[in-house]
Amino acid sequence: MAELLWGTLPVAGAGLAACLLFLLAAVLKSGRTMGLLGIVALLVMGGGSVVVLWGEGGRTVSAALLSCDKLALYFDGLFVLAGALVMVLCLEYFEKKKAHHVELYGLVTLAVVGMMSLASATNLVTFYLGLETMSISFYVLAGFLRQHENSVEASLKYFLLGAFSSAFLLLGMGFLYGSSASLSYEGIAAALATGSYPLGEPLLYAGFFLFLVGLFFKLSLIPFHFWAPDVYQGAPTPVTALMAVGGKTAAAAGAIRILLSVFRFSDGLSQKWMTLFVGIGLITIFVGSMIAVTQRHVKRLLAYSSIVHAGFIALGLGALAVAPLREQMLAAVLFYLGAYLFMNIGAFAVAAAVERPDNHDEPLRSYAGLGTTSPYMAALFSLFLLSLAGIPLTVGFLGKFYVFGALVKGGYYWVAALGLLGAVIATYYYLKVIVSLYFPSPGEDPATPPTLGPATLTVLTLMAAATLYLGIFPGLLNGIVKGLGIG
């Protein structure tokens, strides 16, 4: 029993923090007080558990249906960090919107619990429970600005399309269970290794494809991306940051564990995994970049940027199915996901600061001339955009470099070449925003300088420092990734 509790400590700690915050929300009426308590509770009860177990080398408890090995702990650390940073942004954002409800921080923590469960699951049931816990929290958070019609619309669209994707995923899981007579990853892997399928191979392939369709929805890969632009644009900006970073990272974490624990034991499914992820990843990069060029609102542009980055992540996830590439590509994908957290939360933090109280997404003209009226803000935004574009001396460049380097080393030159071409196209819409910051169009009034509170300024400065430092000295993040000892 003690071993069971010890092995589920991070998820249990974050879950207890969420319960505590919901109970306190019934008593406390100050949003800022609840926010500070939420940050402390998540860092101490969730983050503290991760630190303790990391020092112990991680645990795997089969009876718990969860794995607290170092791979899970790495993702748990990212989720706790993302949740805490988003809570800090919420302190000033929702006060500016005059919609600072005390339930917010319990919902953010509950979303983190879902992400942690998704990354740690060793059973299809816990995988699905983690996915739905995260998704339901996002449905509510997306509509948190109830006075804004766009926020309510975003919540409804996300709920409807999320329900469709969950149905595909659940049906696929049912077919996988019918084909392997097991819900555990270990049991399914054993069935794949022996080639013993009680209901036949066609049902196995049907389950495999339906399961991946559900994952493609969560990763917002084209053509399963339709929900992302509208939801990202209408949702509160800190919530959008959590969806873009936490949601995608959790879906990628689930995909990594499913492949390493299950699908790699079947040569046929591994080949199909590679083909599907690489094919859809390349389509996502090119189509997402082409649509992003036409965007005129910052959050919508960042939504398509997130879709394009999901394409780059998909290339890495696909290459994980190739045994000789697995160890190097896994390290590259884990680095990319860590880098994505810093530059993306930083970009959305700028958007949250510039956003006016009566608006939900600012047009690009609201940023024109910001280099003159607010040089520090413009410099930070430029840094985050350059990192998203993959410009050298930023952490975003190294993330792409490691993924493409692993593809080239494995002999997948055409995949790397097409990915690089897509990255070059994507650079255009980032540079378009940077040019507008410093060289507004003739007759265009300079942007009004945003009022930066200490909380938002702290997040911006930390994210900028991490983006630049890890881009020049990546040893810290690389050391953590290599210390996982997996491949």
C-alpha positions in Angstrom: 0.0 0.0 0.0 2.8 2.4 0.9 4.5 1.6 -2.4 1.3 2.3 -4.3 0.9 5.7 -2.7 4.5 6.5 -3.3 4.3 5.7 -6.9 1.2 7.9 -7.5 2.6 10.8 -5.5 2.8 13.5 -8.2 -0.8 12.9 -9.5 -2.2 12.5 -6.0 -0.4 15.6 -4.8 -1.7 17.8 -7.6 -5.2 16.2 -7.2 -5.2 17.0 -3.5 -4.2 20.6 -4.3 -7.1 20.9 -6.8 -9.6 19.6 -4.2 -8.2 22.0 -1.5 -8.5 24.9 -3.9 -12.1 24.1 -4.7 -12.9 23.9 -1.0 -11.2 27.2 -0.3 -13.1 28.8 -3.2 -16.3 28.3 -1.2 -14.9 30.4 1.6 -12.5 32.9 0.1 -13.9 35.6 -2.2 -10.6 37.3 -3.3 -9.3 36.2 -6.6 -5.8 37.4 -6.0 -5.6 35.5 -2.6 -6.9 32.4 -4.3 -4.3 32.8 -7.1 -1.4 33.0 -4.7 -2.7 30.0 -2.7 -3.1 28.1 -6.0 0.5 28.8 -7.1 1.8 27.7 -3.7 -0.4 24.6 -3.6 0.6 23.4 -7.1 4.3 24.0 -6.6 4.5 22.5 -3.2 2.1 19.5 -3.5 2.5 18.8 -7.2 6.0 20.1 -7.9 7.4 19.0 -4.5 6.3 15.4 -5.2 8.1 15.5 -8.6 11.3 16.7 -7.0 11.2 14.0 -4.3 10.5 11.2 -6.7 13.2 12.5 -9.1 15.7 12.2 -6.4 14.6 8.6 -5.8 15.1 7.8 -9.5 11.4 7.4 -10.2 9.0 4.6 -9.5 6.9 2.2 -11.5 3.9 0.6 -9.7 1.9 -1.7 -12.0 -1.0 -1.9 -9.6 -1.4 1.8 -9.7 -2.0 1.8 -13.5 0.4 4.7 -13.6 4.1 5.0 -14.1 6.2 7.5 -12.1 9.4 6.7 -14.0 11.7 9.6 -15.0 9.9 10.1 -18.3 6.7 10.7 -16.5 8.4 12.9 -14.0 10.0 15.0 -16.7 6.6 15.8 -18.2 5.1 16.3 -14.7 7.7 19.0 -14.1 6.8 20.7 -17.4 3.0 20.6 -16.5 3.5 22.0 -13.0 5.7 24.8 -14.3 3.3 25.6 -17.1 0.3 25.6 -14.6 2.1 27.9 -12.1 3.2 30.4 -14.8 -0.3 30.5 -16.2 -1.7 31.2 -12.7 0.8 34.1 -12.3 -0.5 35.6 -15.6 -4.1 35.1 -14.4 -3.6 37.3 -11.4 -3.4 40.5 -13.4 -5.2 39.4 -16.6 -8.6 38.6 -14.9 -8.4 41.7 -12.7 -8.0 43.7 -15.8 -11.0 42.0 -17.3 -13.0 42.4 -14.0 -13.8 38.7 -14.1 -11.5 37.3 -11.3 -13.5 34.3 -10.1 -12.1 32.1 -7.3 -12.8 28.8 -9.1 -10.2 29.6 -11.8 -7.2 28.2 -10.0 -8.8 24.9 -9.0 -9.7 24.3 -12.6 -6.1 25.1 -13.8 -4.8 22.7 -11.2 -7.3 20.0 -12.3 -6.2 20.4 -15.9 -2.6 19.8 -14.7 -3.8 16.6 -12.9 -5.2 15.4 -16.2 -2.0 16.2 -18.1 0.0 14.3 -15.5 -2.3 11.3 -15.6 -2.1 11.2 -19.4 1.7 11.2 -19.4 1.9 8.6 -16.6 -0.8 6.2 -17.8 0.1 2.5 -18.3 -3.5 1.5 -19.0 -6.1 2.6 -21.6 -8.6 3.4 -18.8 -6.2 5.8 -17.0 -5.1 7.3 -20.3 -8.7 8.1 -21.1 -9.5 9.4 -17.6 -6.5 11.7 -17.8 -7.4 13.0 -21.2 -11.0 13.7 -20.2 -10.0 15.4 -16.9 -7.7 17.8 -18.9 -10.3 18.3 -21.6 -13.3 19.1 -19.3 -11.2 21.6 -17.4 -10.3 23.3 -20.7 -14.0 23.4 -21.8 -14.8 25.4 -18.7 -11.7 27.6 -18.7 -12.3 28.5 -22.4 -15.6 30.1 -21.5 -14.5 31.8 -18.3 -15.0 35.3 -19.7 -18.8 34.8 -19.7 -19.4 38.5 -20.6 -17.6 38.0 -23.9 -19.6 36.2 -26.6 -16.4 34.9 -28.2 -15.3 33.2 -25.0 -18.6 31.3 -24.7 -18.5 30.4 -28.4 -14.9 29.1 -28.0 -16.0 26.9 -25.1 -19.0 25.5 -27.0 -16.9 24.7 -30.1 -14.2 23.1 -28.1 -16.7 21.0 -26.2 -18.4 19.8 -29.4 -15.3 19.0 -31.4 -13.6 17.6 -28.3 -16.5 15.2 -27.8 -16.1 14.0 -31.4 -12.4 13.4 -30.9 -13.0 11.6 -27.6 -15.6 9.3 -29.3 -13.0 8.4 -32.0 -10.4 7.7 -29.4 -12.7 5.7 -27.2 -13.9 3.6 -30.1 -10.3 2.9 -31.1 -9.5 1.9 -27.6 -12.4 -0.5 -27.6 -11.2 -2.1 -30.8 -7.7 -2.4 -29.4 -9.1 -4.1 -26.3 -11.1 -6.5 -28.4 -8.0 -7.3 -30.5 -5.7 -7.9 -27.6 -8.1 -8.9 -24.7 -6.2 -6.4 -22.4 -6.5 -2.8 -21.3 -3.0 -2.5 -20.0 -0.1 -1.4 -22.2 1.8 -4.4 -21.2 -1.0 -6.8 -22.1 -1.5 -5.2 -25.5 2.2 -5.2 -26.2 2.3 -9.0 -25.4 -0.5 -9.6 -27.9 1.3 -7.6 -30.6 4.6 -9.4 -29.9 3.0 -12.8 -30.3 0.6 -11.8 -33.2 -2.4 -13.3 -31.3 -5.5 -11.3 -32.1 -8.8 -12.9 -30.8 -11.0 -10.8 -33.2 -8.6 -10.7 -36.1 -6.0 -8.3 -37.5 -8.5 -5.9 -39.3 -10.1 -4.9 -36.1 -6.6 -4.2 -34.6 -5.8 -1.9 -37.5 -9.2 -0.1 -37.2 -8.5 0.5 -33.5 -5.0 1.8 -34.2 -6.3 4.3 -36.8 -9.2 5.5 -34.7 -6.9 5.9 -31.7 -4.5 8.0 -33.7 -7.4 10.2 -35.1 -8.2 11.0 -31.5 -4.6 11.9 -30.8 -4.4 14.1 -34.0 -7.4 16.1 -32.7 -5.6 16.8 -29.4 -2.4 17.7 -31.2 -4.5 19.9 -33.6 -2.8 18.4 -36.6 -4.3 19.2 -40.0 -7.0 18.3 -41.0 -8.1 17.8 -37.4 -7.2 21.4 -36.4 -10.5 23.2 -37.0 -11.2 23.9 -33.3 -7.8 25.4 -32.5 -7.9 28.9 -34.2 -11.4 29.9 -32.9 -10.8 28.4 -29.4 -7.4 30.0 -29.0 -8.8 33.4 -30.2 -11.9 33.4 -28.0 -10.5 31.8 -24.8 -8.8 34.0 -22.1 -5.2 34.5 -23.2 -3.6 32.8 -20.2 -5.9 29.8 -20.7 -4.9 29.8 -24.4 -1.3 29.6 -23.3 -2.1 26.6 -21.1 -4.0 24.8 -23.9 -1.2 25.5 -26.4 1.6 24.3 -24.1 0.1 21.9 -21.6 -2.5 20.3 -23.9 -0.1 19.7 -26.8 2.7 18.5 -24.5 0.3 16.1 -22.7 -1.0 14.6 -26.0 2.6 14.2 -27.2 3.6 12.6 -23.9 0.7 10.1 -24.2 1.7 9.3 -27.8 5.4 8.8 -26.7 4.4 6.3 -24.0 1.9 4.5 -26.2 4.5 4.0 -28.9 7.3 3.0 -26.5 5.1 0.7 -24.5 2.9 -0.8 -27.1 3.1 -0.1 -30.8 6.8 -0.6 -31.3 6.3 -4.3 -30.6 4.6 -4.7 -34.0 6.6 -4.0 -37.1 3.5 -3.4 -39.2 2.0 -0.9 -36.8 5.4 0.9 -36.3 5.7 1.4 -40.1 2.1 2.8 -40.3 2.8 5.0 -37.2 5.9 6.5 -39.0 4.0 7.0 -42.3 0.9 8.6 -40.6 2.8 11.0 -38.3 5.4 12.1 -40.9 2.8 12.6 -43.6 0.3 14.5 -41.5 3.2 16.4 -39.9 4.5 17.7 -43.2 1.0 18.6 -44.4 0.4 20.5 -41.1 3.7 22.5 -41.5 2.9 23.7 -45.0 -0.8 24.3 -44.8 -0.6 25.9 -41.3 2.2 28.2 -42.5 0.2 29.3 -45.6 -2.9 30.1 -43.5 -0.9 31.8 -40.8 0.5 34.3 -43.4 -3.0 35.6 -43.9 -3.9 36.2 -40.3 -4.5 39.8 -39.0 -5.0 39.0 -35.3 -2.1 38.1 -32.9 -3.8 35.2 -31.0 -5.1 33.7 -34.1 -1.6 33.9 -35.7 -0.2 32.3 -32.6 -2.8 29.6 -32.9 -1.6 28.7 -36.4 1.9 29.0 -35.1 1.0 26.3 -32.5 -0.5 24.1 -35.2 2.7 24.4 -37.3 4.8 23.5 -34.2 2.6 20.5 -33.7 3.7 19.5 -37.2 7.3 19.6 -36.3 6.6 17.6 -33.1 4.7 15.0 -35.3 7.9 14.5 -37.4 9.8 13.6 -34.3 6.9 11.4 -33.0 6.8 9.5 -36.3 10.6 8.9 -36.3 10.3 7.3 -32.9 8.9 4.3 -34.6 12.3 3.7 -36.3 14.4 1.6 -33.8 17.9 3.0 -34.8 16.6 6.6 -34.4 14.6 6.1 -31.3 17.1 7.2 -28.6 18.4 10.3 -30.4 14.9 11.4 -31.6 13.3 10.9 -28.2 15.9 13.2 -26.7 15.3 15.7 -29.5 11.5 15.6 -29.0 11.8 16.0 -25.2 14.1 19.0 -25.7 11.7 20.5 -28.2 8.7 20.2 -25.9 10.7 21.8 -23.1 11.8 24.7 -25.4 8.2 25.1 -26.6 7.0 25.9 -23.1 9.3 28.9 -22.6 8.9 30.6 -25.9 5.2 30.0 -26.3 4.1 31.1 -22.8 6.3 34.2 -23.3 4.5 35.0 -26.5 1.1 34.6 -25.0 2.2 36.6 -21.9 2.9 39.6 -24.3 -0.5 39.1 -25.9 -2.2 39.1 -22.5 -0.4 42.3 -21.5 -1.3 44.2 -24.7 -4.9 43.0 -24.8 -7.4 45.7 -23.8 -10.0 45.1 -21.1 -12.9 45.1 -23.5 -11.3 42.9 -26.2 -10.3 39.3 -26.5 -7.8 39.4 -29.4 -5.9 42.4 -30.6 -5.3 43.0 -34.3 -1.7 43.3 -35.5 -2.1 47.1 -35.9 -2.4 47.3 -32.0 1.3 46.2 -31.9 2.5 48.6 -34.6 5.2 51.0 -33.3 5.5 49.2 -30.0 9.3 49.4 -30.4 9.0 53.2 -29.9 6.4 53.3 -27.2 7.5 50.3 -25.2 11.0 49.1 -26.3 11.3 46.5 -23.6 8.0 44.8 -24.5 8.8 44.9 -28.2 12.3 43.4 -27.6 10.8 40.5 -25.5 8.1 39.9 -28.1 10.7 39.9 -30.9 12.8 37.4 -29.0 9.9 35.0 -28.5 8.9 35.3 -32.2 12.4 34.7 -33.4 12.6 31.6 -31.2 9.3 30.3 -32.6 10.7 30.9 -36.0 13.9 28.9 -35.1 16.5 31.7 -35.4 19.9 30.8 -34.0 20.9 31.7 -30.5 17.4 30.9 -29.3 16.1 27.7 -27.7 13.6 27.3 -30.6 16.5 27.0 -33.1 18.0 24.2 -31.1 14.7 22.3 -30.8 14.3 22.2 -34.6 18.1 21.5 -35.1 18.0 18.4 -32.9 14.9 17.0 -34.6 16.2 17.7 -38.2 19.6 16.4 -37.2 18.2 13.1 -36.0 16.2 12.8 -39.2 19.3 13.4 -41.3 21.4 11.0 -39.3 18.7 8.3 -39.9 18.8 8.9 -43.6 15.4 10.6 -43.9 16.9 13.4 -46.0 13.7 14.2 -47.9 11.7 14.5 -44.6 14.3 16.9 -43.2 14.5 18.9 -46.4 10.7 19.4 -46.6 10.5 20.2 -42.9 13.3 22.8 -43.3 11.4 24.4 -46.3 8.3 24.6 -44.2 10.3 26.3 -41.4 11.6 28.9 -43.9 8.0 29.7 -45.0 6.9 29.9 -41.3 9.6 32.5 -40.7 7.8 35.0 -42.9 4.8 35.6 -40.7 6.9 35.9 -37.6 9.1 38.5 -39.2 6.0 40.3 -40.5 5.0 41.0 -36.9 8.5 42.1 -35.9 8.7 44.5 -38.8 5.4 46.0 -37.7 6.7 46.5 -34.1 9.5 48.7 -35.3 8.4 50.1 -38.7 4.7 50.9 -38.6 2.9 51.7 -41.9 2.8 55.4 -42.8 -0.1 57.2 -41.0 -0.4 54.4 -38.5 -0.6 55.6 -34.9 2.0 54.0 -32.6 0.7 51.4 -30.2 -0.4 52.4 -26.7 2.2 51.1 -24.3 0.7 48.4 -22.1 0.7 48.6 -18.3 2.8 45.9 -16.9 2.1 44.6 -13.4 4.9 42.8 -11.4 3.4 39.4 -12.0 3.3 39.6 -15.8 6.7 41.3 -15.9 8.2 38.5 -13.9 6.8 35.8 -16.2 8.0 37.7 -19.3 11.5 38.2 -17.9 11.9 34.6 -16.8 10.6 33.3 -20.1 12.9 35.6 -22.1 15.9 34.6 -19.9 15.2 30.9 -20.4 14.6 31.3 -24.2 18.0 33.1 -24.6 20.0 31.2 -22.0 19.0 27.7 -23.2 19.5 28.8 -26.8 23.2 29.6 -26.1 23.9 27.1 -23.2 21.5 24.1 -23.7 23.5 21.9 -21.3 21.0 22.3 -18.5 18.0 21.1 -20.4 20.1 18.5 -22.3 21.5 17.2 -19.1 17.9 16.7 -17.7 16.8 14.9 -20.9 19.9 12.6 -21.0 19.5 11.9 -17.3 16.2 10.2 -18.0 18.2 7.2 -19.2 15.6 6.0 -21.7 15.6 5.2 -25.3 
